[in-house]
Amino acid sequence: MSESTNLLVGEDDEVPQKRPKTHQSVQCSVQVKIESLPECLLLLIFARLEQVTDKCSVARTCRSWNRIAKDAVLWKDYALQETKSDFTTVRTFIASGLGSCLIDLDLQTFSSQSDFLYNKKVWPSFSNLERLRISSIDLRLLDFELLPSSLKSLTIYTDDHVTESIPARVKCSQPVLPNLEYLEIEDSQDVFANDAIEELHGLHFLLSSEHLHTVILKLMHYFFSLESLSKISKQLKNARHICLHSNAICDQRFKAFVSQLENVQILNLQFSEIEADMETLIVPSISNLKTLQEIYLSMFWELRPDHVKTMVKSLPELRRINVYRCRWIKEVHLNEIEKMREGLKCEFPRYMRLSLF
């Protein structure tokens, strides 16, 4: 024994020996079956299932598990993105009785010829859906009266391969989607009948929600009558962000649309052809929108610098102007445009951003 050890242990003392390691298995006489676990533990287990198909399988096991699988905790931050053309995941949700759990549904790509989305039995399954995005759909075949009334956001991108000439209309004959807050429709399909551009009938029924604050309508192939624009404008009087891209527009139709936008803050307008006087109608109509903060004008060919200054002087809340495809922009030098920007900033102390393309 070394000297350092002797300092701690006397000559007559015994050095304690290390206990040998033993590997004994502990047996539990109590057996716990998964069906006997309390619901709170089952909920924690279900929450750890990463694949949504596994959660659907759990929901189909028995009634009690189906009830637990519908708990809002499991689906609070879940957004279903369906990329399969046969709607495999969506069909699984419906078969599992979990359609009512979905809040956010994104149907990205599918054939517009599929009858799945046009089926009356599909949409009642999604009774609590709040956000819906659909791509490559034939706008003329979708019945909006079938969509769940719980929807707050609806985005539709139509199929640009549809060429069949059938009447263009939104399928609804009464106000729908009373809780809608955000609506975006971008229609790239060519809809011609006897070389005449059809009107998108029934659109104003989609705009009947009192909560609607953002409306984006990119419908360059459609022609709106004076009566339709008046109806649409009335429905949008409480909207704050409005975007309208449409076909040719004339004096009375432009005035009918713009004059009733009482609370608009962001306005985006583009028309394939404008048959309206810029000096006496378009600029005065826009200048009456006192709540306007941002404005985007595209293809307003006759717009001139003095028109821009008139709008800036008349609109106390205006902070940003974007002008695209304007004749005088092409004719002047870039230095003159920069001088105009600086002149507006000096003349109006509030922040002003002018973008010209």
C-alpha positions as CSV (number, residue, x, y, z in Angstrom):
1,M,0.0,0.0,0.0
2,S,1.4,3.4,-0.8
3,E,2.2,6.1,1.7
4,S,-0.7,8.3,0.5
5,T,-3.1,5.4,1.2
6,N,-1.7,4.9,4.7
7,L,-2.5,8.4,5.5
8,L,-6.2,7.7,5.1
9,V,-6.4,4.0,6.1
10,G,-4.7,2.5,9.1
11,E,-2.7,-0.7,9.1
12,D,-5.4,-2.6,10.8
13,D,-8.2,-1.1,8.8
14,E,-9.7,-3.0,5.8
15,V,-9.8,-1.4,2.5
16,P,-13.5,-1.4,1.3
17,Q,-14.0,-3.5,-1.9
18,K,-16.0,-2.3,-4.8
19,R,-19.3,-4.1,-5.3
20,P,-19.5,-6.1,-8.5
21,K,-21.9,-4.8,-11.1
22,T,-25.0,-6.9,-11.5
23,H,-27.4,-6.7,-14.4
24,Q,-30.7,-7.7,-13.0
25,S,-33.9,-7.0,-15.0
26,V,-36.7,-5.4,-13.1
27,Q,-40.0,-7.1,-13.8
28,C,-43.3,-5.3,-13.5
29,S,-46.3,-7.3,-12.6
30,V,-48.7,-4.6,-13.8
31,Q,-49.4,-4.7,-17.6
32,V,-50.8,-1.4,-19.1
33,K,-52.8,-1.7,-22.3
34,I,-52.9,1.3,-24.6
35,E,-56.7,1.4,-24.6
36,S,-56.6,1.9,-20.8
37,L,-54.5,5.1,-21.1
38,P,-56.2,8.4,-20.2
39,E,-57.2,10.6,-23.1
40,C,-54.6,13.2,-22.2
41,L,-51.8,10.7,-22.7
42,L,-53.3,9.4,-25.9
43,L,-53.5,13.0,-27.2
44,L,-49.8,13.4,-26.5
45,I,-49.0,10.2,-28.3
46,F,-51.1,11.2,-31.3
47,A,-49.4,14.6,-31.4
48,R,-46.0,12.9,-32.0
49,L,-47.2,11.2,-35.1
50,E,-45.4,13.0,-37.9
51,Q,-47.3,11.6,-40.9
52,V,-50.8,12.9,-41.4
53,T,-51.8,9.5,-42.8
54,D,-50.9,7.9,-39.5
55,K,-53.2,10.3,-37.7
56,C,-55.9,9.4,-40.2
57,S,-55.3,5.7,-39.5
58,V,-55.6,6.3,-35.8
59,A,-58.9,8.1,-36.3
60,R,-60.3,5.0,-38.1
61,T,-59.4,2.7,-35.3
62,C,-62.4,3.2,-33.0
63,R,-64.9,5.9,-32.0
64,S,-63.0,7.0,-28.9
65,W,-59.7,7.4,-30.8
66,N,-61.6,9.2,-33.6
67,R,-62.9,11.7,-31.0
68,I,-59.4,12.3,-29.7
69,A,-57.9,12.6,-33.2
70,K,-60.3,15.5,-33.8
71,D,-58.9,17.6,-31.0
72,A,-58.1,21.0,-32.2
73,V,-54.6,20.8,-30.6
74,L,-53.5,18.3,-33.3
75,W,-54.5,20.5,-36.2
76,K,-54.0,24.0,-34.9
77,D,-51.0,24.9,-37.1
78,Y,-51.6,22.3,-39.9
79,A,-52.1,23.3,-43.5
80,L,-52.9,20.5,-45.9
81,Q,-51.2,20.9,-49.3
82,E,-52.6,18.5,-51.8
83,T,-50.3,18.0,-54.8
84,K,-51.7,14.7,-56.1
85,S,-54.1,14.9,-59.0
86,D,-56.3,12.1,-57.5
87,F,-56.7,13.9,-54.2
88,T,-55.4,11.0,-52.2
89,T,-54.8,12.9,-49.0
90,V,-58.0,14.8,-49.1
91,R,-60.0,11.6,-49.7
92,T,-58.2,10.0,-46.7
93,F,-59.3,12.9,-44.5
94,I,-62.9,12.6,-45.6
95,A,-62.8,8.8,-45.1
96,S,-61.4,9.2,-41.6
97,G,-64.0,11.8,-40.6
98,L,-61.4,14.4,-40.1
99,G,-62.5,16.9,-42.7
100,S,-64.0,19.2,-40.1
101,C,-60.5,19.5,-38.4
102,L,-59.0,21.2,-41.4
103,I,-58.6,25.0,-41.2
104,D,-56.2,25.6,-44.1
105,L,-56.5,23.7,-47.4
106,D,-54.2,24.2,-50.5
107,L,-55.2,22.3,-53.6
108,Q,-52.1,23.1,-55.7
109,T,-52.3,21.1,-59.0
110,F,-54.9,18.9,-60.5
111,S,-56.7,18.4,-63.8
112,S,-59.6,20.8,-64.3
113,Q,-61.5,18.0,-65.9
114,S,-61.6,16.1,-62.5
115,D,-65.1,16.1,-61.0
116,F,-63.9,15.9,-57.5
117,L,-64.1,19.6,-56.6
118,Y,-67.4,19.9,-58.4
119,N,-69.0,17.1,-56.3
120,K,-71.7,18.2,-53.9
121,K,-70.8,15.6,-51.4
122,V,-67.2,16.8,-50.9
123,W,-67.5,20.3,-49.4
124,P,-69.8,19.6,-46.5
125,S,-67.0,17.5,-45.0
126,F,-64.9,20.7,-44.5
127,S,-67.4,22.5,-42.2
128,N,-64.7,24.5,-40.3
129,L,-62.4,25.4,-43.2
130,E,-61.2,29.1,-43.0
131,R,-58.5,29.3,-45.8
132,L,-58.8,27.7,-49.2
133,R,-56.5,28.0,-52.2
134,I,-57.3,26.3,-55.5
135,S,-55.1,26.2,-58.6
136,S,-56.0,25.0,-62.2
137,I,-59.7,25.0,-61.7
138,D,-62.4,25.9,-64.3
139,L,-64.0,28.9,-62.6
140,R,-67.2,28.4,-64.7
141,L,-67.9,24.9,-63.2
142,L,-67.3,25.5,-59.5
143,D,-70.5,26.0,-57.6
144,F,-69.7,28.6,-54.9
145,E,-72.8,27.8,-53.0
146,L,-71.3,24.5,-52.0
147,L,-68.2,26.0,-50.3
148,P,-68.3,26.1,-46.5
149,S,-69.7,29.3,-45.0
150,S,-66.8,29.3,-42.5
151,L,-64.4,30.4,-45.2
152,K,-62.4,33.6,-44.4
153,S,-59.9,33.5,-47.2
154,L,-60.5,32.2,-50.8
155,T,-57.8,32.2,-53.5
156,I,-58.5,30.8,-57.0
157,Y,-56.2,30.5,-60.0
158,T,-58.0,29.2,-63.0
159,D,-56.9,26.7,-65.6
160,D,-55.2,28.5,-68.6
161,H,-55.8,25.4,-70.9
162,V,-59.5,25.7,-71.0
163,T,-60.6,26.7,-74.5
164,E,-64.2,25.5,-74.7
165,S,-66.6,28.4,-75.3
166,I,-69.3,28.1,-72.7
167,P,-71.1,30.9,-70.8
168,A,-68.8,32.5,-68.2
169,R,-70.5,32.8,-64.8
170,V,-69.8,32.4,-61.2
171,K,-72.2,29.7,-60.0
172,C,-74.2,31.4,-57.3
173,S,-77.6,33.0,-57.3
174,Q,-77.6,34.3,-53.7
175,P,-75.2,35.9,-51.3
176,V,-72.6,33.3,-50.2
177,L,-69.6,33.0,-47.8
178,P,-70.8,35.5,-45.1
179,N,-67.5,35.4,-43.2
180,L,-65.2,36.0,-46.1
181,E,-62.4,38.5,-45.5
182,Y,-60.0,37.9,-48.4
183,L,-60.9,37.1,-52.0
184,E,-58.5,36.6,-54.9
185,I,-59.4,35.4,-58.3
186,E,-56.9,35.3,-61.2
187,D,-58.5,34.0,-64.4
188,S,-56.1,33.3,-67.2
189,Q,-58.4,31.2,-69.4
190,D,-59.7,32.6,-72.6
191,V,-63.5,32.7,-72.6
192,F,-64.8,33.9,-76.0
193,A,-68.3,33.3,-77.5
194,N,-68.7,34.5,-81.0
195,D,-65.6,36.7,-80.6
196,A,-67.4,38.6,-77.8
197,I,-65.9,38.8,-74.3
198,E,-68.4,37.4,-71.8
199,E,-69.3,39.0,-68.5
200,L,-68.6,37.2,-65.3
201,H,-72.2,36.9,-64.0
202,G,-72.9,36.4,-60.3
203,L,-69.6,37.8,-59.0
204,H,-71.3,40.3,-56.8
205,F,-72.8,37.5,-54.7
206,L,-69.2,36.5,-53.8
207,L,-68.6,40.0,-52.4
208,S,-71.6,40.1,-50.1
209,S,-69.6,39.6,-46.8
210,E,-69.5,42.6,-44.5
211,H,-66.0,41.5,-43.3
212,L,-64.4,41.6,-46.7
213,H,-61.3,43.8,-46.6
214,T,-59.2,42.6,-49.5
215,V,-60.4,41.9,-53.0
216,I,-58.1,41.0,-55.9
217,L,-59.8,40.4,-59.2
218,K,-57.4,39.8,-62.2
219,L,-60.0,39.1,-64.9
220,M,-58.4,40.6,-68.0
221,H,-60.6,38.5,-70.4
222,Y,-63.9,39.7,-68.9
223,F,-66.1,42.6,-69.7
224,F,-68.2,44.2,-66.9
225,S,-71.4,46.1,-67.7
226,L,-72.3,49.3,-65.9
227,E,-74.9,47.5,-63.8
228,S,-72.4,44.8,-62.7
229,L,-69.7,47.3,-61.8
230,S,-72.3,49.3,-59.7
231,K,-73.3,46.2,-57.8
232,I,-69.6,45.2,-57.3
233,S,-68.7,48.7,-56.1
234,K,-71.5,48.7,-53.5
235,Q,-70.3,45.4,-52.1
236,L,-66.8,46.8,-51.8
237,K,-67.6,50.0,-50.0
238,N,-66.0,48.6,-46.8
239,A,-63.0,47.0,-48.5
240,R,-59.6,48.5,-47.8
241,H,-57.5,46.8,-50.5
242,I,-59.0,46.5,-54.0
243,C,-57.4,45.3,-57.2
244,L,-59.3,45.1,-60.5
245,H,-57.7,44.0,-63.8
246,S,-60.3,43.9,-66.5
247,N,-61.1,44.5,-70.1
248,A,-61.9,47.9,-71.7
249,I,-63.7,50.4,-69.6
250,C,-65.5,53.6,-70.4
251,D,-66.4,56.9,-68.6
252,Q,-69.6,55.8,-66.9
253,R,-68.4,52.4,-65.9
254,F,-65.2,53.7,-64.4
255,K,-67.1,56.3,-62.4
256,A,-69.7,53.7,-61.3
257,F,-66.9,51.5,-59.9
258,V,-64.6,54.0,-58.2
259,S,-67.2,56.5,-56.8
260,Q,-68.5,54.1,-54.1
261,L,-65.1,52.9,-52.7
262,E,-65.5,54.9,-49.5
263,N,-62.8,53.2,-47.3
264,V,-60.3,52.0,-49.8
265,Q,-56.6,52.4,-48.8
266,I,-54.8,50.5,-51.5
267,L,-56.2,50.6,-55.1
268,N,-54.7,48.7,-58.0
269,L,-56.3,49.3,-61.5
270,Q,-55.4,47.8,-64.9
271,F,-57.6,47.8,-68.0
272,S,-56.7,46.6,-71.5
273,E,-58.3,49.7,-73.0
274,I,-59.6,52.9,-71.4
275,E,-62.2,55.0,-73.2
276,A,-62.5,57.7,-70.5
277,D,-61.3,61.2,-70.2
278,M,-58.3,61.5,-67.9
279,E,-58.7,65.2,-67.2
280,T,-62.5,65.4,-66.4
281,L,-63.3,61.9,-65.1
282,I,-60.5,59.6,-64.1
283,V,-58.3,61.9,-62.1
284,P,-61.3,63.7,-60.3
285,S,-62.8,60.2,-59.5
286,I,-59.6,59.0,-57.9
287,S,-59.0,62.3,-56.2
288,N,-62.3,61.9,-54.2
289,L,-61.0,58.8,-52.4
290,K,-59.8,60.6,-49.3
291,T,-58.7,57.4,-47.5
292,L,-56.4,56.3,-50.3
293,Q,-52.8,55.6,-49.2
294,E,-51.4,53.6,-52.1
295,I,-52.4,53.6,-55.8
296,Y,-51.2,51.4,-58.7
297,L,-52.2,52.4,-62.2
298,S,-51.3,50.3,-65.2
299,M,-52.0,51.0,-68.9
300,F,-53.3,54.5,-68.2
301,W,-51.6,55.8,-71.3
302,E,-52.8,59.4,-71.1
303,L,-51.7,60.0,-67.5
304,R,-49.4,63.0,-67.3
305,P,-47.2,64.5,-64.5
306,D,-49.8,67.2,-63.7
307,H,-52.4,64.5,-63.2
308,V,-50.1,62.9,-60.6
309,K,-49.6,66.2,-58.8
310,T,-53.4,66.7,-58.7
311,M,-54.0,63.4,-57.1
312,V,-51.2,64.0,-54.5
313,K,-52.6,67.4,-53.6
314,S,-56.2,66.0,-53.3
315,L,-55.4,62.9,-51.2
316,P,-54.0,63.7,-47.8
317,E,-53.2,60.1,-46.9
318,L,-51.5,59.2,-50.1
319,R,-48.0,57.8,-49.6
320,R,-47.2,55.8,-52.7
321,I,-48.0,56.0,-56.4
322,N,-47.0,53.3,-58.9
323,V,-47.5,54.0,-62.6
324,Y,-46.9,51.3,-65.2
325,R,-47.1,51.6,-69.0
326,C,-47.7,55.3,-69.4
327,R,-47.0,57.1,-72.6
328,W,-45.2,60.1,-71.2
329,I,-42.9,57.9,-69.1
330,K,-41.5,56.4,-72.4
331,E,-41.1,59.9,-73.9
332,V,-39.2,61.6,-71.1
333,H,-35.6,61.2,-70.0
334,L,-34.9,59.4,-66.7
335,N,-33.4,62.6,-65.3
336,E,-36.8,64.4,-65.7
337,I,-38.5,61.5,-63.8
338,E,-36.0,61.8,-61.0
339,K,-36.6,65.6,-60.8
340,M,-40.3,65.0,-60.6
341,R,-39.8,62.6,-57.6
342,E,-37.6,65.1,-55.8
343,G,-40.1,67.9,-56.5
344,L,-43.0,65.9,-55.0
345,K,-40.9,65.2,-51.9
346,C,-40.0,68.8,-51.4
347,E,-43.6,70.1,-52.1
348,F,-45.2,67.6,-49.8
349,P,-43.5,67.1,-46.4
350,R,-45.2,63.6,-45.8
351,Y,-43.4,60.6,-47.1
352,M,-44.0,60.1,-50.8
353,R,-42.8,57.3,-53.0
354,L,-43.3,57.5,-56.8
355,S,-42.5,54.5,-59.0
356,L,-42.7,54.9,-62.7
357,F,-42.2,52.0,-65.2
